[in-house]
Amino acid sequence: MADTATTIQRPQRWDSPFGPEMTDADVKRILSLKPFSDMDVDRFPANQSLADIIKNDMRLSRYNDGDIVVRAGDYGNSAFLVVSGEAHVALPPGLPEEMLGRSSEQPRGVFAALSQLWKNPRYPEVRDTKRYSSGASGATGTRGQDQDARIFLQDVPAVLDKHRTATISAGEMFGEIAALGRTQRTATVFAAGEAELLEIRWQGFKEIRRRVDDFRKHVDNLYRKNSLTAHLQAMPMFSHLSDDIIEKIAKETLFETYGNFDWHTSYNRLSEGSSQERLAREPIIVAEGDYPDGLLLVRSGFARISKSVNNGHRTLQYIGRGNVFGLPEIIHNWRQKDSKPLQTSLRALGYTDILRVPTSIIEELLLPTLTTETIDGLAGSGEDLESTGEMDSAGATDLDPGMLEFLVENRYINGSATMLIDLDRCVRCDECVVACSKGHDNNPRFNRHGRTYDHYMVANACMHCADPVCMIGCPTGAIHRSSSAGQVVINDDTCIGCATCANSCPYDNIRMVDVRDQAGSFIVDATMNVPIAKATKCDLCVDQLGGPACQRACPHDALKRTDMEDLRSLADWLDR
């Protein structure tokens, strides 16, 4: 029998290399640099060699003096290595928002709020062209086009003189923690003079970490030192422990990731499948009936808690960042000295980053330090023992099971201000749309349509997500979290119309609009000779008195902006 060839599809991400301009000479040069020169290339398979990872999952970028590389508050998914030159990291309290290309939201006064009621612009999406020509701030400027655009500091010596910074020299790496867990950047980094940086996207970074022991230990130690201890101390159940005990717990904590880091790219396709199909695609973190070998802490993302029912599963609730799983069973087994298994399963929703603290460590270092009352509160009650995490107090189980499934499967649980409309109460009076329009110069910022469950609709309005994937990749940082209340907002002055945020939003809640001058003519980019587009979306009336105008305007209590961490409030509204 003749031999038949076996074909293997390469990783899909390599169909679109991170840096298409990366040459073989660039790869050879990078392989000669630390830490890559110290890595054992034999640890990598032939179809995914270290050279392949460098060529497909990394890119070289050159920065001019003052170019901002990353901003504090950005959501990162890559790490950086300084190849040549140097960069500066802004130390606390960091750089002002206006230096980062962001807007500083100031609530409108009473008179400004009243004047909006009588405004009636003739044209949609009118902008003050003087703002575009002068820039949002004399401290910053913008270079480049589209994805190559950058915000830069115009007076680096003044910045260095007025703000505390530290130098990142050639051969040093930064951004590792964000690459591991898509967490917020904790500091702003900018180029000092001309610099060349190697950016490593998260897939390649994790692959190297998985195969190179020294690299993994280095990254893990950085996380344990800089982030993990603070993360543990911020949790109520650990907050009373001494620094020495916290360090011991951190030393034994394991890092685990489940699901698809880029879950939003397949969201719409998967949401159209059946419940069983969607459930089957959710990786099981721990299964009902397993021995609770560790306390699970959600570091980022979301996870579904479900229980076997007949031949299927029923969703009990979900948990997100800061919640735990498995504690009632651990406490029971510690008290009773028997082996009660997990009563529920935990599945990753999209992407979930988990910290696993071994059960033996919890039994040795945590439980003996808690009062009986505290332990009773954490343990649950006897026969009704279930691993429901800490969100039980938020009333997740008070929701109709079908509604809970609907919110979980469509990832609406991601929202801190999800817009729900009771279609039985809604009389289509358009008061919500009118109020939104009045607050935004006659340009409403949401569409009154969306997916429905029973007689409830989740409208296509920005949800101001806990995991705002729209913020990843914005070249100028125009889309960002408000420093005041955490809303996801867009700085119109620094938005370059690249549509990265609109394409990334899995809920289709960001749209691109062509902007006009006050005469009604389209504003044209002088370089490209095409109308300038800007990303627009609901800003939760961040500058308005009284909060979201849509909710305040509804005369029939048919509309609610819901923080999905407070499901008891949602349950009360649904049952009113």
N, C-alpha and C positions, 0 to 999 in steps of 0.2 A: 504494500500500500504506500502510495506516494505521500510524502510529508505535506501537510497543509500549513499554510502560514497562519499565525495567530496575530490578530491586530488588537491593539489596546488604544483606546481613546485617551489622549493626553488630558490633563486637567483643564477644565473649561476656561478657567481664568487666563491661561496662557494663550488663548485665542486672541486676547487683547492685552498685550504686554503692558506692564505698568509704565515703562519708559521705552517707547518704540524706537527712540534714537540711540539706545544702548548698543554699542558695537562690541565685537569680539575683543578689540584692543581695550575697551573700557572694562570688560569683564576680567581680562588678564590683569589689569592694573588693580582692580578691587581685590582680586584674589591674593595680591601681594601685600595688602594692607591688613593690619590687625583690626578686629579679631579673626578675620577670615583666613589669614595665613597660618594661624594656629589650629585650624579645624582639620580633622581627619576626613578627607574627601571620601574615603571608603565607607564611611557611615551612611552615605547617601546612595540610593539605588540608581542604576544606570539610566532609568527613564525619568529621574528627578534629581539630577546631580546638583552639587552646590553651584557649579557654573550656570546650570539651567535656571536655578532659583534667582541668582544674581541678574541674569539677563532678562528674565520675565517678571520678577516680582520686585525689582528695584529700579530706581531712576536717579540719574545725576542731574542736579540743578545748580545753576550759578546764581548767586545773590549779590546784589550791589549794596553799597553802604546804606544801612537803615532799613533794608527790606525786612518786613516782618515774616518770620517763618511759621510760627504758630502763635495763637493768642490764648491767654487765660480764658477759660470758659468754653472754648471750642470743643467739639466732640471729635476725638482723634481716632484713627484706625491705622496709624503708621508710626514707625520710629525713624530717627535720623542719626546719621554718623557724619561728623565734621571731617571732610576729606582734606581740605586745605583752608587756610584763613582761620577765622574764629567768629564765634557768635557770643552774644550776651543774653543772659537770662535775667529778667526783671524780678528782683526779690520783693517780698511783701513790704508795702501794700500793693505793689505792682503799678502799672501805668494807667492813667485815666482812660475812661471809656472812649472819649473822643479821639485819643491817639490810636485806638485800635480799629478805627473805621466804623464805630458804632454810634448809635444815637443815644442821647440822654433824654429819657421820657419825662416830660414835665406836665403834670395835670393842668388842663385848661382852667382858667378862672371862671367865675360865674358869668361875667359879661361875655367872654369868648364863647362859653357854652350856649348862652342865649342867642348870640348873633348867628350861630349855625342854623337856627331854626328858620331864618329869613334868607339864607343864602340860596341862590338858585343858579349855579353855573350853567352856561349854555353848552359847554362841551365836557365830555367825560375825561377823567384822568389828566387834568390840567396840572402842570408843575411850574414852579418859579425857576426860570432858566438861570437867574443870577446865582442861585445856589449851586447849580451844576458847574458854572464857569469859575466860581470862586472856591469851590470845595467846601466840605463840611467843616473843616478845621484847618487853620493855618499851620498846624503842627504836623499834618500828614498829607500825603498825596497818593495818587494811584499811577502805577506803571503797567503797561502791557494790555493785552486784549484777551477776552474769554478766560480759559483756564490758566493762561499764563499771566493774568493780571495779579498785581500785588499791591497792598498798602505799604507805604514806606514812611519812615520818620524823616522829616526834612532837615532837622537839626540834631544830628546824633550827639555831638559834643554837649549840647544843652541838656539832652536827655540823660547822658552819663553824669553830668554835673548835678542834676536835680534829683535823680532817682538812684536807689541802690541796685547794683547789678553784680553778677558774677560771670566770669569768663568761661566759655566752653571752647576748649582748644582742639586742634586737629587730633584725630584719633579717639575723641570722646563721643559718647552716644547719649541721646536724650529722647524722651517720648516713649520709652519702653512700656510703661504701665498702660498708657492709652492704647497702644498697639495690642496689648493682651486682652483688654476688656472693654474697649470703646467707652472709656470714661472721659470725663471732662479734663482738658488740659489744665494743669494747676498753675502754670506760669506762662508769660509771654517771652518768646525768644526772637531776637532780631540779629541780622548780620552786622558785624562791625568791620567796615572795609569790604573788599571783595572776598567772597567765600564760596567754596564748592561743598555742597552737602549731598549725601547719599540718602535717599528716602526709601524705606523698606516697608512695603505694604504688609498688612497683618498676616496674610496667608503664608508668605515666605518667612516672615519673622517667627511664626509659630512652628513652621516646619523645621527651621534651624534649631529652635529651642528644643523641639522633640528629639532631635537626632544628636545633638552635641551636648554632652553632660555638663561640661564646664560652662558653656553659654547658658544653659538652663539654670544652673546653680547661681550664676552671676545675676541673671534677671530676677530669679525668685528671691534672692537675698536683697536686691534693691527694693522689690515690692514689700517684703517683710519689714525692711528697715524704714521705708519712707511712707508706706500707706497702710499696711495690714494692721499694725498696732493701733494706729489712729482709728481705723475702721472698727476694730473690736471694742475699743474704749468708748466709742460713740453709741454702742448698743446697750440698752438699759440693763440687760442681764449680766453684762461684763463690766459695767462702768464702775462698780465698787471695788474691783480687783486692783491689786498693786501693780506697779509697772513691771516688777520681776515676774509676777504670775502671768501677766498679759504677754510678755516676751516668751515665756515657756509655751503658752498656748499657740502663739504665732509660729514658733519654731516647728510645731508638730502639724500645723494646718496644711492641708493638701489643696492644690488648685485644680479645678476641673471645668471644662467647657463642653456644652452640648448644643446641638442644633446648627443652623446655618447663620453665620455671622452677618451675611447679606440677605437676611430673610425677606426684606422688603422688595427685592427684585422679583421674587416669585409669588408675592402676596396675592395679587389679583387672580393669577391662574389657580392657585391652590384654594382660594376662597370660594371658587365655583364648584369644587368637588363636594362629595357627600361627607357627612360627619365622620363616618368610619374611615374614609380615605384620608381626611385631615388628621384624624387621631393616629392613624397608622404611620404618618410621616413625622410624628412628634417623638423624638428620642426619649426613651425611658431613663430617667435619672436613677430612681429606685422604684422597685415594684412592690405592690401589696403582697405581703407574705414574706418579704425579705427580712433578714435580721438587721436591726438598726445599728450598723457598725460606725455611725458617725452622725454628728449634728450638722445639718446642711444649712448654710447661710447663702442667700442669694445676693451676689455682689452686683450683678447687672442683668437686665432682661426680665423675663416673666416665666412662670412655670404653672402648669395646671395640676391641681389636686383632684384626683378622681377615684372612684370606688367601683369595684366589679358589681354589676347588676345583671343577673341572668347571663346572657351571652355578650353583653356589652359593658359599657362603663357610664357612670353618671358623674358629671363634673360637680364637685362640692364647692370649690372656689378656686382662686388663683392667688399667687403670691409674687411679689416683686422685690426690688432692692430693699435690703434691710430686714426682710422677713426670714424666718427659720422654719425648718421641717424636721420632724422626727423626735422632737423633745418630749412629748407625752410618753412615748414608748420607752425612751431612754430612762426617764424618771421612774416609770413603773417597774422596769427590770432592775433598776438600782435599789428600789425600795423592797420589792417582793423577791428579789433574787431568783427570778425565773426568766424565761426567754419568750416574751410576748413579741410577735413579729409586727412589722409595720401594718397598720390597718388600712392604709390608702397608698395609691401610687402617685409619683411625681413625674411629670413629663415636661420637657422643654417646649416653650411656645416661641417658635422662631429661633431665638438664640438666648441661652441662659449661661451665665458665668457663676460657678458654684465654689464656695469655700467649704471644705469638709473637715470638721474638727473631730478626731477619733473619739469614739464613745468612752474609751478608757481615760482620756484626758478630761472630758466633761465630768465623769464620775470622780476623778481624783482632785481636780483643781477648781471646779465650779460648784457642783451641787452641794458639797459640804459647807460652802460659804453662804448659802441662801437660807433664809428663814423658812419655817414650816409653812407659813401663810403664802410666801412667794412661790414655793414649790407646789403647793396645792393649786394656786392659780395657773401655773404653767402646765400642770399635769393633766388637767381635764378631770373627768369624773368616771371612774370605775369602768362599768360595762360599756359606756358610751365613748370609750377612748378612741380618738381619731387624730391623725396628724393633720390638723387643720391650720397649722402655722399661726402667726400672730394676727392675721387679718380677720380672725373670727370675731373679734371685738368690733370690727367695722361693719358687721352685719351681712357678709357675703351670702350666708345661707338663708337670709330673709328674702332674697330675691326669688321670683318664679324660676324654677329650674330651666325652662326654655329660654327665658330672657338671659340668664347667666350664660348658657351655652352660646347664645347668639353674640353676646358681648365678647366672650373669650375667643370663639372661633374666628371672628372678624377682627380681632386684635384692637377692639375699641377700648379695652382695658388700659391701653397705652396713654389715654388722654387724661390730662388734668382739668380740661374744660370741654368735655365732649358734649355736643349739642343734641339733645333728645327732644323730639316733638311728639306730643300726644295728638294723633290725627283725629281722634274722636272729639277733642276739644277745639282743635284748630278750625276756624271758620274761613280761612283764606282772606283775612282782612288786610294782610300785608303790613300791619303795623310794625312787625319786627324788621321787615325789609326797609320800610320808610325810616325807622329810627336808626338803623345801620347806615343808610344812605346819608341822612342828615349829619351824622357824626364823621363822615368821610367825604365831605364835599360832593354830595350827591352820587357817590360811587359805592354801592353796597358791596360788602366783602364776604358774602356767603351765598350759596345756592340752596334753595329750599327743596332739595331732593337728596336721596340717598337710599341705603339699604333699610329694609323694614322688618320688624318682627311684630306679629299681631297688628295692633293699631299704633305702634310706635315706630318712629323713623329716626335714624341717626343721620343728621343733615351733613352735607359737604361743607363743613366749616372747620377751620384749623382747630385741632384738639389740644394744641400746646402740650405735646407729648412728653412723657417721662423719658422716653428713648427717641429723641428727635433726629431721626436719620436724615432729615432734610438739611441739617446743619453740616453734615459731613461733606467735605470737598468744596465748600464755598470759598472761592479764591481770595475774596476780600474781607470775609467775615461779616458781610452785610446782614446775613440772617444770624441772629444770636438771641441769647436769653436776656431779658430785661434785668438790669441790676436791681431794680426795685422790688418786683414781685415774681420774677422768674418766667414771665410770659415769653413765648417765642415771637420775636418781632423782626422786621426787616428795616434796615436803614436805607431809605430810598436814595440818599445821596451817594452811597458807595456801592449800591447794587449795579452791576454791569450788564445785567440781562442775559447771563450765560445759561439760565434755566436749569442749573445743576440741582437746585432745591426742588423745583417743580417736578423734575424727572425722578427725583429720589423719593418724594412723598408718596407712600403707598396708598394713601386715601384720596388722592386727586384733589387736595384742598388748597393747592397753590396754583395760580394761573399767571401767565405772562400777558401784559397789556402794553400796547404802544402808547406812549405819553405824548401830550400836546402842550404847546405854549398857551399863554392866555388869549391869544387870538384864534385858537382852535387848530392851528397848523401842527402837524407832527414834528416833533423834535428829532432832527437827523444827526447821526453820528458823523462828524467831519471826516474821520478816517475811512470808515466803511461805506459812507454815503447811503445808509439805510436807517429807517426809523428806530429810535431807541426804545427798547422794551425793558420793562421793569417787572419784577416779581411782586405780586400783591396777594394778600390773604387777610383773614380775620386777625386783628391784633388785640382782641379781647377788650377793645376800647381802653387801652392802657393810659391814654391821656384824657379820658372822660371822667366826669364826676359821677360816682355811683356805680361804676363797673359796666358790664356788658349791656349796651343799649337795647339789644334784641330781647333779652330776657325781661328787662324792666318795662318794655313797651307792650308786652303781650297782655291783653285785657282778660284773657281766659285761663291764665296759668297753664298754657299749653306747651310752653317751651322752658327747658331747664339746661343750664350749663353745669355739667356734673364732673366733679373730681372723682375718678374711678378708684381712688384709695378710700373714699368715704361712701361705700355702697349702702350703708344704713340710711344715709340721707336720701339716696336714690330710691331705696325700697319704700321709704316713707312717702316720697313724692308719687311713686307709682300707685300706692295704696290709698291716696288721699280721697 
